[in-house]
Amino acid sequence: MPSVDSVKVAVRVRPFSQREKDAGSRCVISMNSSSTSIYDPKTPGHMKTFTFDLAYWSHSGFLKDKDGMLVSAGSNSRYAGQVKCIQRGI
């Protein structure tokens, strides 16, 4: 009997790097639960939507603590920091 393998797929949207900020980049990704949409900035209204087993938003909703680490900006923030992602398996 053949073995059954499975793979969990996770995505994490990270904050912009300084280079991306300096270039005036804008975020073209949105997340709603495990559904992630990517918008084409050159074609308004055109988007692709993907579903992942795990999806983490780290692009915004954070502050820097006294040690320079990024932490959630508050209880209403969707921010998923590195520790949270590691604890949940990415």
C-alpha angles and dihedrals in degrees: 000000000000118000119247117230128186135189128205114214121207133184130196123189106213129203118268116270118237089257091056091048091049090051091054093244119176129207113256096178129089130181133206111178106306093339114100123190126197117199124209105232091200094053111044113216094021114116141153122217125206133184121218132185090236128018126184128188113212100148097097143355096076141114131200114248124215091278093051094254119140113244135174114282092222148312093299093051119111090204114136111197127205093264092053091049093049091049090052096046115268 
